[in-house]
Amino acid sequence: MRTILLRSLLLATAITTLCGVATAGPKRKDLRADRRDIRRDSRDIRHDRRDIRRDERERRVDVREYRADKREGASQQELRADRREIKGDTRDIRKDERDVRKDRRDRRRDVRDYREDKHEPPR
């Protein structure tokens, strides 16, 4: 009887200890790296968006120049090369926008995970 009681007490103690270890969340120092990653991602996204806006402005300038060349009667070969360049720029801008959208989605997930680790209510 005594051995059964001691064994069950030992089992209960072991289960309680394991549950406590399993539910223990990350400490503040562990969250620093996550916060740093989120800040770095935010900064990268901001820089990428600036680059995209600059590329769009440059593309608009190219389109204006193309229209001016067309009015002035430039050769078909030059016009064709300009159109190809504008198409390539447009394709690059769209790809960059897709990448930024994906990065923002990933960052949102990271922020959600960070808040969950910190036990904050989600926004």
N, CA, C and O atoms as a Tinker XYZ file with bonds, in Angstrom:
   492  protein
     1  N      0.816000   -1.181000    0.000000    73     2
     2  CA     0.000000    0.000000    0.000000    64     1     3
     3  C      0.875000    1.265000    0.000000    63     2     4     5
     4  O      0.635000    2.224000   -0.734000    81     3
     5  N      1.887000    1.213000    0.852000    73     3     6
     6  CA     2.781000    2.348000    0.962000    64     5     7
     7  C      3.549000    2.567000   -0.353000    63     6     8     9
     8  O      3.725000    3.709000   -0.779000    81     7
     9  N      4.000000    1.499000   -0.988000    73     7    10
    10  CA     4.740000    1.632000   -2.250000    64     9    11
    11  C      3.846000    2.182000   -3.351000    63    10    12    13
    12  O      4.295000    2.995000   -4.159000    81    11
    13  N      2.601000    1.756000   -3.395000    73    11    14
    14  CA     1.677000    2.282000   -4.412000    64    13    15
    15  C      1.475000    3.776000   -4.200000    63    14    16    17
    16  O      1.481000    4.542000   -5.163000    81    15
    17  N      1.298000    4.195000   -2.961000    73    15    18
    18  CA     1.111000    5.610000   -2.644000    64    17    19
    19  C      2.351000    6.420000   -3.034000    63    18    20    21
    20  O      2.224000    7.490000   -3.630000    81    19
    21  N      3.526000    5.930000   -2.710000    73    19    22
    22  CA     4.764000    6.646000   -3.049000    64    21    23
    23  C      4.989000    6.699000   -4.554000    63    22    24    25
    24  O      5.414000    7.725000   -5.085000    81    23
    25  N      4.709000    5.614000   -5.232000    73    23    26
    26  CA     4.877000    5.603000   -6.686000    64    25    27
    27  C      3.901000    6.570000   -7.364000    63    26    28    29
    28  O      4.275000    7.291000   -8.289000    81    27
    29  N      2.647000    6.579000   -6.898000    73    27    30
    30  CA     1.673000    7.505000   -7.498000    64    29    31
    31  C      2.050000    8.950000   -7.198000    63    30    32    33
    32  O      1.865000    9.825000   -8.044000    81    31
    33  N      2.577000    9.210000   -6.004000    73    31    34
    34  CA     3.051000   10.547000   -5.652000    64    33    35
    35  C      4.233000   10.948000   -6.536000    63    34    36    37
    36  O      4.300000   12.082000   -7.011000    81    35
    37  N      5.144000   10.035000   -6.751000    73    35    38
    38  CA     6.291000   10.284000   -7.631000    64    37    39
    39  C      5.828000   10.545000   -9.067000    63    38    40    41
    40  O      6.339000   11.444000   -9.735000    81    39
    41  N      4.862000    9.757000   -9.532000    73    39    42
    42  CA     4.320000    9.947000  -10.882000    64    41    43
    43  C      3.646000   11.313000  -11.008000    63    42    44    45
    44  O      3.859000   12.011000  -11.999000    81    43
    45  N      2.857000   11.695000  -10.048000    73    43    46
    46  CA     2.186000   13.002000  -10.070000    64    45    47
    47  C      3.204000   14.134000  -10.063000    63    46    48    49
    48  O      3.031000   15.126000  -10.771000    81    47
    49  N      4.258000   13.999000   -9.273000    73    47    50
    50  CA     5.316000   15.010000   -9.226000    64    49    51
    51  C      6.028000   15.118000  -10.573000    63    50    52    53
    52  O      6.308000   16.219000  -11.045000    81    51
    53  N      6.314000   13.989000  -11.180000    73    51    54
    54  CA     6.993000   13.986000  -12.483000    64    53    55
    55  C      6.114000   14.639000  -13.545000    63    54    56    57
    56  O      6.609000   15.441000  -14.338000    81    55
    57  N      4.839000   14.318000  -13.577000    73    55    58
    58  CA     3.923000   14.900000  -14.568000    64    57    59
    59  C      3.805000   16.402000  -14.359000    63    58    60    61
    60  O      3.831000   17.162000  -15.327000    81    59
    61  N      3.678000   16.842000  -13.117000    73    59    62
    62  CA     3.581000   18.278000  -12.821000    64    61    63
    63  C      4.853000   19.000000  -13.255000    63    62    64    65
    64  O      4.783000   20.087000  -13.828000    81    63
    65  N      5.989000   18.417000  -12.992000    73    63    66
    66  CA     7.258000   19.026000  -13.387000    64    65    67
    67  C      7.360000   19.136000  -14.902000    63    66    68    69
    68  O      7.756000   20.180000  -15.420000    81    67
    69  N      7.015000   18.089000  -15.607000    73    67    70
    70  CA     7.089000   18.109000  -17.072000    64    69    71
    71  C      6.111000   19.108000  -17.667000    63    70    72    73
    72  O      6.441000   19.787000  -18.639000    81    71
    73  N      4.920000   19.208000  -17.106000    73    71    74
    74  CA     3.944000   20.187000  -17.598000    64    73    75
    75  C      4.443000   21.607000  -17.381000    63    74    76    77
    76  O      4.263000   22.466000  -18.244000    81    75
    77  N      5.058000   21.858000  -16.252000    73    75    78
    78  CA     5.593000   23.187000  -15.973000    64    77    79
    79  C      6.705000   23.558000  -16.938000    63    78    80    81
    80  O      6.777000   24.698000  -17.396000    81    79
    81  N      7.565000   22.612000  -17.247000    73    79    82
    82  CA     8.661000   22.852000  -18.192000    64    81    83
    83  C      8.105000   23.054000  -19.602000    63    82    84    85
    84  O      8.595000   23.898000  -20.353000    81    83
    85  N      7.095000   22.288000  -19.953000    73    83    86
    86  CA     6.536000   22.373000  -21.313000    64    85    87
    87  C      5.802000   23.686000  -21.540000    63    86    88    89
    88  O      5.839000   24.218000  -22.649000    81    87
    89  N      5.141000   24.223000  -20.528000    73    87    90
    90  CA     4.371000   25.456000  -20.715000    64    89    91
    91  C      5.184000   26.705000  -20.479000    63    90    92    93
    92  O      4.699000   27.806000  -20.739000    81    91
    93  N      6.388000   26.574000  -20.003000    73    91    94
    94  CA     7.213000   27.755000  -19.767000    64    93    95
    95  C      7.533000   28.405000  -21.102000    63    94    96    97
    96  O      8.097000   27.769000  -21.993000    81    95
    97  N      7.173000   29.666000  -21.236000    73    95    98
    98  CA     7.393000   30.389000  -22.487000    64    97    99
    99  C      8.782000   30.974000  -22.547000    63    98   100   101
   100  O      9.544000   30.874000  -21.585000    81    99
   101  N      9.122000   31.587000  -23.676000    73    99   102
   102  CA    10.443000   32.202000  -23.815000    64   101   103
   103  C     10.573000   33.422000  -22.900000    63   102   104   105
   104  O      9.597000   34.124000  -22.639000    81   103
   105  N     11.742000   33.648000  -22.441000    73   103   106
   106  CA    12.007000   34.789000  -21.575000    64   105   107
   107  C     12.214000   36.029000  -22.431000    63   106   108   109
   108  O     12.294000   35.943000  -23.656000    81   107
   109  N     12.299000   37.177000  -21.780000    73   107   110
   110  CA    12.465000   38.448000  -22.496000    64   109   111
   111  C     13.710000   38.448000  -23.382000    63   110   112   113
   112  O     13.678000   38.974000  -24.495000    81   111
   113  N     14.794000   37.868000  -22.899000    73   111   114
   114  CA    16.026000   37.867000  -23.682000    64   113   115
   115  C     15.858000   37.062000  -24.964000    63   114   116   117
   116  O     16.474000   37.370000  -25.984000    81   115
   117  N     15.017000   36.024000  -24.906000    73   115   118
   118  CA    14.779000   35.223000  -26.101000    64   117   119
   119  C     13.972000   36.005000  -27.133000    63   118   120   121
   120  O     14.090000   35.761000  -28.333000    81   119
   121  N     13.152000   36.946000  -26.663000    73   119   122
   122  CA    12.313000   37.715000  -27.572000    64   121   123
   123  C     13.073000   38.854000  -28.242000    63   122   124   125
   124  O     12.602000   39.405000  -29.237000    81   123
   125  N     14.228000   39.209000  -27.719000    73   123   126
   126  CA    15.007000   40.310000  -28.313000    64   125   127
   127  C     15.371000   40.032000  -29.754000    63   126   128   129
   128  O     15.260000   40.908000  -30.612000    81   127
   129  N     15.804000   38.819000  -30.017000    73   127   130
   130  CA    16.196000   38.467000  -31.389000    64   129   131
   131  C     14.999000   38.557000  -32.327000    63   130   132   133
   132  O     15.136000   38.999000  -33.468000    81   131
   133  N     13.823000   38.140000  -31.852000    73   131   134
   134  CA    12.622000   38.240000  -32.680000    64   133   135
   135  C     12.297000   39.698000  -32.979000    63   134   136   137
   136  O     11.985000   40.054000  -34.115000    81   135
   137  N     12.372000   40.544000  -31.940000    73   135   138
   138  CA    12.095000   41.968000  -32.151000    64   137   139
   139  C     13.077000   42.573000  -33.141000    63   138   140   141
   140  O     12.697000   43.376000  -33.994000    81   139
   141  N     14.341000   42.185000  -33.025000    73   139   142
   142  CA    15.376000   42.696000  -33.929000    64   141   143
   143  C     15.087000   42.267000  -35.369000    63   142   144   145
   144  O     15.234000   43.061000  -36.298000    81   143
   145  N     14.679000   41.012000  -35.548000    73   143   146
   146  CA    14.341000   40.526000  -36.894000    64   145   147
   147  C     13.155000   41.281000  -37.481000    63   146   148   149
   148  O     13.151000   41.620000  -38.664000    81   147
   149  N     12.161000   41.540000  -36.659000    73   147   150
   150  CA    10.984000   42.268000  -37.136000    64   149   151
   151  C     11.370000   43.682000  -37.552000    63   150   152   153
   152  O     10.923000   44.170000  -38.590000    81   151
   153  N     12.201000   44.342000  -36.741000    73   151   154
   154  CA    12.640000   45.699000  -37.101000    64   153   155
   155  C     13.438000   45.689000  -38.395000    63   154   156   157
   156  O     13.256000   46.560000  -39.246000    81   155
   157  N     14.326000   44.701000  -38.547000    73   155   158
   158  CA    15.131000   44.606000  -39.760000    64   157   159
   159  C     14.244000   44.360000  -40.981000    63   158   160   161
   160  O     14.455000   44.949000  -42.041000    81   159
   161  N     13.250000   43.484000  -40.822000    73   159   162
   162  CA    12.326000   43.221000  -41.923000    64   161   163
   163  C     11.551000   44.479000  -42.297000    63   162   164   165
   164  O     11.352000   44.763000  -43.478000    81   163
   165  N     11.113000   45.232000  -41.290000    73   163   166
   166  CA    10.368000   46.475000  -41.552000    64   165   167
   167  C     11.238000   47.455000  -42.330000    63   166   168   169
   168  O     10.784000   48.088000  -43.284000    81   167
   169  N     12.478000   47.568000  -41.913000    73   167   170
   170  CA    13.401000   48.484000  -42.590000    64   169   171
   171  C     13.642000   48.046000  -44.033000    63   170   172   173
   172  O     13.655000   48.876000  -44.943000    81   171
   173  N     13.832000   46.745000  -44.242000    73   171   174
   174  CA    14.050000   46.235000  -45.594000    64   173   175
   175  C     12.844000   46.488000  -46.484000    63   174   176   177
   176  O     12.995000   46.869000  -47.645000    81   175
   177  N     11.650000   46.280000  -45.946000    73   175   178
   178  CA    10.428000   46.506000  -46.717000    64   177   179
   179  C     10.324000   47.980000  -47.093000    63   178   180   181
   180  O      9.984000   48.311000  -48.229000    81   179
   181  N     10.614000   48.859000  -46.146000    73   179   182
   182  CA    10.546000   50.294000  -46.417000    64   181   183
   183  C     11.530000   50.680000  -47.523000    63   182   184   185
   184  O     11.183000   51.447000  -48.422000    81   183
   185  N     12.751000   50.154000  -47.460000    73   183   186
   186  CA    13.740000   50.466000  -48.498000    64   185   187
   187  C     13.309000   49.902000  -49.850000    63   186   188   189
   188  O     13.465000   50.562000  -50.877000    81   187
   189  N     12.775000   48.696000  -49.854000    73   187   190
   190  CA    12.311000   48.103000  -51.108000    64   189   191
   191  C     11.193000   48.929000  -51.730000    63   190   192   193
   192  O     11.165000   49.122000  -52.945000    81   191
   193  N     10.273000   49.416000  -50.902000    73   191   194
   194  CA     9.179000   50.228000  -51.433000    64   193   195
   195  C      9.702000   51.535000  -52.012000    63   194   196   197
   196  O      9.203000   52.008000  -53.033000    81   195
   197  N     10.711000   52.125000  -51.361000    73   195   198
   198  CA    11.328000   53.339000  -51.910000    64   197   199
   199  C     11.959000   53.057000  -53.263000    63   198   200   201
   200  O     11.812000   53.836000  -54.205000    81   199
   201  N     12.664000   51.933000  -53.352000    73   199   202
   202  CA    13.294000   51.566000  -54.620000    64   201   203
   203  C     12.249000   51.368000  -55.719000    63   202   204   205
   204  O     12.458000   51.777000  -56.862000    81   203
   205  N     11.136000   50.747000  -55.372000    73   203   206
   206  CA    10.076000   50.523000  -56.358000    64   205   207
   207  C      9.525000   51.865000  -56.838000    63   206   208   209
   208  O      9.325000   52.060000  -58.037000    81   207
   209  N      9.279000   52.794000  -55.905000    73   207   210
   210  CA     8.759000   54.112000  -56.309000    64   209   211
   211  C      9.746000   54.834000  -57.213000    63   210   212   213
   212  O      9.348000   55.482000  -58.181000    81   211
   213  N     11.038000   54.723000  -56.898000    73   211   214
   214  CA    12.053000   55.366000  -57.747000    64   213   215
   215  C     12.060000   54.728000  -59.142000    63   214   216   217
   216  O     12.162000   55.431000  -60.147000    81   215
   217  N     11.951000   53.386000  -59.200000    73   215   218
   218  CA    11.902000   52.705000  -60.492000    64   217   219
   219  C     10.672000   53.121000  -61.297000    63   218   220   221
   220  O     10.744000   53.270000  -62.517000    81   219
   221  N      9.538000   53.309000  -60.607000    73   219   222
   222  CA     8.328000   53.744000  -61.310000    64   221   223
   223  C      8.508000   55.146000  -61.885000    63   222   224   225
   224  O      8.089000   55.424000  -63.009000    81   223
   225  N      9.133000   56.025000  -61.105000    73   223   226
   226  CA     9.382000   57.383000  -61.626000    64   225   227
   227  C     10.293000   57.328000  -62.847000    63   226   228   229
   228  O     10.059000   58.024000  -63.835000    81   227
   229  N     11.336000   56.496000  -62.776000    73   227   230
   230  CA    12.239000   56.370000  -63.923000    64   229   231
   231  C     11.516000   55.801000  -65.140000    63   230   232   233
   232  O     11.771000   56.223000  -66.268000    81   231
   233  N     10.616000   54.846000  -64.917000    73   231   234
   234  CA     9.856000   54.268000  -66.022000    64   233   235
   235  C      8.950000   55.322000  -66.655000    63   234   236   237
   236  O      8.810000   55.371000  -67.877000    81   235
   237  N      8.331000   56.171000  -65.815000    73   235   238
   238  CA     7.485000   57.244000  -66.366000    64   237   239
   239  C      8.302000   58.186000  -67.235000    63   238   240   241
   240  O      7.841000   58.637000  -68.283000    81   239
   241  N      9.526000   58.481000  -66.788000    73   239   242
   242  CA    10.408000   59.341000  -67.593000    64   241   243
   243  C     10.707000   58.651000  -68.922000    63   242   244   245
   244  O     10.691000   59.295000  -69.971000    81   243
   245  N     10.980000   57.349000  -68.885000    73   243   246
   246  CA    11.255000   56.608000  -70.111000    64   245   247
   247  C     10.054000   56.645000  -71.050000    63   246   248   249
   248  O     10.224000   56.781000  -72.262000    81   247
   249  N      8.846000   56.526000  -70.510000    73   247   250
   250  CA     7.637000   56.559000  -71.342000    64   249   251
   251  C      7.477000   57.938000  -71.977000    63   250   252   253
   252  O      7.133000   58.046000  -73.154000    81   251
   253  N      7.728000   58.997000  -71.195000    73   251   254
   254  CA     7.654000   60.355000  -71.764000    64   253   255
   255  C      8.662000   60.528000  -72.897000    63   254   256   257
   256  O      8.343000   61.092000  -73.943000    81   255
   257  N      9.886000   60.037000  -72.676000    73   255   258
   258  CA    10.914000   60.141000  -73.721000    64   257   259
   259  C     10.509000   59.342000  -74.956000    63   258   260   261
   260  O     10.718000   59.784000  -76.086000    81   259
   261  N      9.927000   58.161000  -74.734000    73   259   262
   262  CA     9.476000   57.326000  -75.844000    64   261   263
   263  C      8.426000   58.064000  -76.668000    63   262   264   265
   264  O      8.485000   58.070000  -77.898000    81   263
   265  N      7.458000   58.691000  -75.979000    73   263   266
   266  CA     6.409000   59.437000  -76.704000    64   265   267
   267  C      6.988000   60.620000  -77.473000    63   266   268   269
   268  O      6.573000   60.919000  -78.593000    81   267
   269  N      7.968000   61.293000  -76.838000    73   267   270
   270  CA     8.614000   62.423000  -77.525000    64   269   271
   271  C      9.368000   61.928000  -78.756000    63   270   272   273
   272  O      9.294000   62.552000  -79.814000    81   271
   273  N     10.088000   60.821000  -78.635000    73   271   274
   274  CA    10.813000   60.252000  -79.778000    64   273   275
   275  C      9.841000   59.857000  -80.888000    63   274   276   277
   276  O     10.127000   60.043000  -82.070000    81   275
   277  N      8.701000   59.317000  -80.499000    73   275   278
   278  CA     7.707000   58.885000  -81.479000    64   277   279
   279  C      7.161000   60.085000  -82.248000    63   278   280   281
   280  O      6.964000   60.015000  -83.461000    81   279
   281  N      6.916000   61.197000  -81.529000    73   279   282
   282  CA     6.431000   62.415000  -82.193000    64   281   283
   283  C      7.485000   62.996000  -83.130000    63   282   284   285
   284  O      7.162000   63.526000  -84.194000    81   283
   285  N      8.756000   62.889000  -82.720000    73   283   286
   286  CA     9.839000   63.449000  -83.525000    64   285   287
   287  C     10.155000   62.571000  -84.728000    63   286   288   289
   288  O     10.878000   62.989000  -85.633000    81   287
   289  N      9.620000   61.370000  -84.740000    73   287   290
   290  CA     9.828000   60.496000  -85.885000    64   289   291
   291  C     11.106000   59.680000  -85.797000    63   290   292   293
   292  O     11.832000   59.571000  -86.785000    81   291
   293  N     11.393000   59.113000  -84.651000    73   291   294
   294  CA    12.584000   58.277000  -84.487000    64   293   295
   295  C     12.402000   56.985000  -85.285000    63   294   296   297
   296  O     11.290000   56.639000  -85.686000    81   295
   297  N     13.489000   56.295000  -85.503000    73   295   298
   298  CA    13.432000   55.067000  -86.293000    64   297   299
   299  C     12.660000   53.982000  -85.537000    63   298   300   301
   300  O     12.576000   53.990000  -84.309000    81   299
   301  N     12.109000   53.066000  -86.300000    73   299   302
   302  CA    11.328000   51.979000  -85.703000    64   301   303
   303  C     12.188000   51.113000  -84.782000    63   302   304   305
   304  O     11.713000   50.606000  -83.766000    81   303
   305  N     13.450000   50.953000  -85.150000    73   303   306
   306  CA    14.353000   50.139000  -84.352000    64   305   307
   307  C     14.558000   50.761000  -82.968000    63   306   308   309
   308  O     14.536000   50.054000  -81.961000    81   307
   309  N     14.756000   52.083000  -82.917000    73   307   310
   310  CA    14.918000   52.760000  -81.628000    64   309   311
   311  C     13.650000   52.658000  -80.797000    63   310   312   313
   312  O     13.705000   52.398000  -79.595000    81   311
   313  N     12.509000   52.863000  -81.440000    73   311   314
   314  CA    11.241000   52.788000  -80.731000    64   313   315
   315  C     11.011000   51.384000  -80.172000    63   314   316   317
   316  O     10.545000   51.220000  -79.045000    81   315
   317  N     11.339000   50.391000  -80.967000    73   315   318
   318  CA    11.180000   49.001000  -80.535000    64   317   319
   319  C     12.062000   48.715000  -79.305000    63   318   320   321
   320  O     11.622000   48.081000  -78.346000    81   319
   321  N     13.312000   49.197000  -79.357000    73   319   322
   322  CA    14.231000   49.002000  -78.223000    64   321   323
   323  C     13.700000   49.712000  -76.974000    63   322   324   325
   324  O     13.779000   49.174000  -75.870000    81   323
   325  N     13.161000   50.917000  -77.153000    73   323   326
   326  CA    12.593000   51.641000  -76.018000    64   325   327
   327  C     11.398000   50.889000  -75.430000    63   326   328   329
   328  O     11.254000   50.794000  -74.211000    81   327
   329  N     10.544000   50.357000  -76.305000    73   327   330
   330  CA     9.374000   49.599000  -75.819000    64   329   331
   331  C      9.806000   48.375000  -75.037000    63   330   332   333
   332  O      9.226000   48.065000  -73.997000    81   331
   333  N     10.821000   47.675000  -75.528000    73   331   334
   334  CA    11.344000   46.496000  -74.822000    64   333   335
   335  C     11.873000   46.870000  -73.441000    63   334   336   337
   336  O     11.633000   46.169000  -72.458000    81   335
   337  N     12.592000   47.982000  -73.386000    73   335   338
   338  CA    13.139000   48.446000  -72.116000    64   337   339
   339  C     12.011000   48.789000  -71.130000    63   338   340   341
   340  O     12.083000   48.445000  -69.950000    81   339
   341  N     10.989000   49.459000  -71.623000    73   339   342
   342  CA     9.852000   49.823000  -70.763000    64   341   343
   343  C      9.127000   48.570000  -70.283000    63   342   344   345
   344  O      8.742000   48.482000  -69.117000    81   343
   345  N      8.940000   47.602000  -71.177000    73   343   346
   346  CA     8.292000   46.343000  -70.772000    64   345   347
   347  C      9.103000   45.620000  -69.710000    63   346   348   349
   348  O      8.551000   45.113000  -68.733000    81   347
   349  N     10.417000   45.575000  -69.905000    73   347   350
   350  CA    11.285000   44.929000  -68.919000    64   349   351
   351  C     11.225000   45.625000  -67.571000    63   350   352   353
   352  O     11.189000   44.973000  -66.528000    81   351
   353  N     11.215000   46.964000  -67.595000    73   351   354
   354  CA    11.114000   47.711000  -66.341000    64   353   355
   355  C      9.792000   47.422000  -65.640000    63   354   356   357
   356  O      9.752000   47.241000  -64.423000    81   355
   357  N      8.711000   47.381000  -66.415000    73   355   358
   358  CA     7.391000   47.091000  -65.848000    64   357   359
   359  C      7.375000   45.712000  -65.220000    63   358   360   361
   360  O      6.850000   45.534000  -64.121000    81   359
   361  N      7.947000   44.737000  -65.907000    73   359   362
   362  CA     8.007000   43.368000  -65.397000    64   361   363
   363  C      8.806000   43.315000  -64.083000    63   362   364   365
   364  O      8.405000   42.647000  -63.130000    81   363
   365  N      9.935000   44.025000  -64.050000    73   363   366
   366  CA    10.755000   44.048000  -62.838000    64   365   367
   367  C     10.019000   44.698000  -61.668000    63   366   368   369
   368  O     10.102000   44.228000  -60.534000    81   367
   369  N      9.302000   45.780000  -61.954000    73   367   370
   370  CA     8.555000   46.476000  -60.899000    64   369   371
   371  C      7.475000   45.571000  -60.341000    63   370   372   373
   372  O      7.298000   45.501000  -59.125000    81   371
   373  N      6.747000   44.875000  -61.208000    73   371   374
   374  CA     5.690000   43.969000  -60.736000    64   373   375
   375  C      6.268000   42.845000  -59.879000    63   374   376   377
   376  O      5.700000   42.473000  -58.852000    81   375
   377  N      7.395000   42.317000  -60.318000    73   375   378
   378  CA     8.034000   41.244000  -59.544000    64   377   379
   379  C      8.464000   41.766000  -58.173000    63   378   380   381
   380  O      8.274000   41.091000  -57.162000    81   379
   381  N      9.040000   42.961000  -58.140000    73   379   382
   382  CA     9.461000   43.540000  -56.863000    64   381   383
   383  C      8.258000   43.797000  -55.952000    63   382   384   385
   384  O      8.337000   43.592000  -54.740000    81   383
   385  N      7.143000   44.245000  -56.540000    73   383   386
   386  CA     5.938000   44.476000  -55.732000    64   385   387
   387  C      5.425000   43.168000  -55.142000    63   386   388   389
   388  O      4.991000   43.128000  -53.991000    81   387
   389  N      5.476000   42.100000  -55.932000    73   387   390
   390  CA     5.062000   40.786000  -55.411000    64   389   391
   391  C      5.962000   40.356000  -54.257000    63   390   392   393
   392  O      5.488000   39.834000  -53.248000    81   391
   393  N      7.262000   40.579000  -54.417000    73   391   394
   394  CA     8.204000   40.218000  -53.358000    64   393   395
   395  C      7.933000   41.004000  -52.077000    63   394   396   397
   396  O      7.990000   40.452000  -50.978000    81   395
   397  N      7.637000   42.298000  -52.226000    73   395   398
   398  CA     7.353000   43.125000  -51.056000    64   397   399
   399  C      6.065000   42.660000  -50.390000    63   398   400   401
   400  O      5.984000   42.614000  -49.163000    81   399
   401  N      5.057000   42.314000  -51.188000    73   399   402
   402  CA     3.804000   41.802000  -50.614000    64   401   403
   403  C      4.056000   40.538000  -49.801000    63   402   404   405
   404  O      3.521000   40.366000  -48.705000    81   403
   405  N      4.879000   39.659000  -50.362000    73   403   406
   406  CA     5.210000   38.407000  -49.655000    64   405   407
   407  C      5.990000   38.708000  -48.371000    63   406   408   409
   408  O      5.736000   38.099000  -47.332000    81   407
   409  N      6.936000   39.646000  -48.443000    73   407   410
   410  CA     7.716000   40.010000  -47.255000    64   409   411
   411  C      6.823000   40.613000  -46.169000    63   410   412   413
   412  O      6.999000   40.330000  -44.984000    81   411
   413  N      5.855000   41.451000  -46.586000    73   411   414
   414  CA     4.938000   42.043000  -45.603000    64   413   415
   415  C      4.082000   40.970000  -44.949000    63   414   416   417
   416  O      3.820000   41.023000  -43.748000    81   415
   417  N      3.647000   39.990000  -45.745000    73   415   418
   418  CA     2.851000   38.887000  -45.209000    64   417   419
   419  C      3.672000   38.095000  -44.182000    63   418   420   421
   420  O      3.182000   37.750000  -43.107000    81   419
   421  N      4.932000   37.817000  -44.540000    73   419   422
   422  CA     5.809000   37.086000  -43.614000    64   421   423
   423  C      6.055000   37.887000  -42.341000    63   422   424   425
   424  O      6.082000   37.331000  -41.243000    81   423
   425  N      6.234000   39.195000  -42.495000    73   423   426
   426  CA     6.469000   40.048000  -41.330000    64   425   427
   427  C      5.244000   40.053000  -40.426000    63   426   428   429
   428  O      5.371000   39.988000  -39.203000    81   427
   429  N      4.057000   40.131000  -41.026000    73   427   430
   430  CA     2.831000   40.086000  -40.220000    64   429   431
   431  C      2.749000   38.795000  -39.407000    63   430   432   433
   432  O      2.367000   38.805000  -38.237000    81   431
   433  N      3.115000   37.683000  -40.050000    73   431   434
   434  CA     3.139000   36.388000  -39.348000    64   433   435
   435  C      4.130000   36.412000  -38.191000    63   434   436   437
   436  O      3.838000   35.920000  -37.101000    81   435
   437  N      5.310000   36.992000  -38.440000    73   435   438
   438  CA     6.328000   37.071000  -37.390000    64   437   439
   439  C      5.840000   37.915000  -36.210000    63   438   440   441
   440  O      6.059000   37.557000  -35.052000    81   439
   441  N      5.179000   39.036000  -36.509000    73   439   442
   442  CA     4.660000   39.892000  -35.442000    64   441   443
   443  C      3.600000   39.139000  -34.646000    63   442   444   445
   444  O      3.565000   39.222000  -33.418000    81   443
   445  N      2.738000   38.407000  -35.343000    73   443   446
   446  CA     1.704000   37.624000  -34.661000    64   445   447
   447  C      2.339000   36.584000  -33.736000    63   446   448   449
   448  O      1.917000   36.416000  -32.592000    81   447
   449  N      3.354000   35.893000  -34.246000    73   447   450
   450  CA     4.038000   34.897000  -33.424000    64   449   451
   451  C      4.728000   35.538000  -32.221000    63   450   452   453
   452  O      4.708000   34.991000  -31.118000    81   451
   453  N      5.334000   36.697000  -32.444000    73   451   454
   454  CA     6.022000   37.409000  -31.363000    64   453   455
   455  C      5.027000   37.792000  -30.266000    63   454   456   457
   456  O      5.297000   37.603000  -29.079000    81   455
   457  N      3.880000   38.327000  -30.671000    73   455   458
   458  CA     2.872000   38.716000  -29.676000    64   457   459
   459  C      2.321000   37.507000  -28.949000    63   458   460   461
   460  O      2.026000   37.563000  -27.755000    81   459
   461  N      2.187000   36.410000  -29.684000    73   459   462
   462  CA     1.708000   35.185000  -29.051000    64   461   463
   463  C      2.721000   34.702000  -28.009000    63   462   464   465
   464  O      2.342000   34.260000  -26.925000    81   463
   465  N      4.002000   34.789000  -28.345000    73   463   466
   466  CA     5.041000   34.391000  -27.387000    64   465   467
   467  C      5.060000   35.308000  -26.166000    63   466   468   469
   468  O      5.384000   34.885000  -25.057000    81   467
   469  N      4.707000   36.564000  -26.394000    73   467   470
   470  CA     4.687000   37.532000  -25.310000    64   469   471
   471  C      3.379000   37.491000  -24.535000    63   470   472   473
   472  O      3.220000   38.184000  -23.530000    81   471
   473  N      2.446000   36.675000  -25.007000    73   471   474
   474  CA     1.120000   36.529000  -24.391000    64   473   475
   475  C      0.323000   37.812000  -24.475000    63   474   476   477
   476  O     -0.406000   38.151000  -23.542000    81   475
   477  N      0.451000   38.541000  -25.593000    73   475   478
   478  CA    -0.364000   39.731000  -25.833000    64   477   479
   479  C     -1.573000   39.326000  -26.645000    63   478   480   481
   480  O     -1.505000   38.364000  -27.411000    81   479
   481  N     -2.680000   40.037000  -26.498000    73   479   482
   482  CA    -3.834000   39.730000  -27.355000    64   481   483
   483  C     -3.538000   40.181000  -28.779000    63   482   484   485
   484  O     -2.891000   41.210000  -28.970000    81   483
   485  N     -3.993000   39.440000  -29.777000    73   483   486
   486  CA    -3.727000   39.826000  -31.168000    64   485   487
   487  C     -4.506000   41.083000  -31.542000    63   486   488   489
   488  O     -5.568000   41.361000  -30.984000    81   487
   489  N     -3.962000   41.834000  -32.493000    73   487   490
   490  CA    -4.629000   43.057000  -32.958000    64   489   491
   491  C     -5.507000   42.756000  -34.124000    63   490   492
   492  O     -6.154000   43.657000  -34.658000    81   491
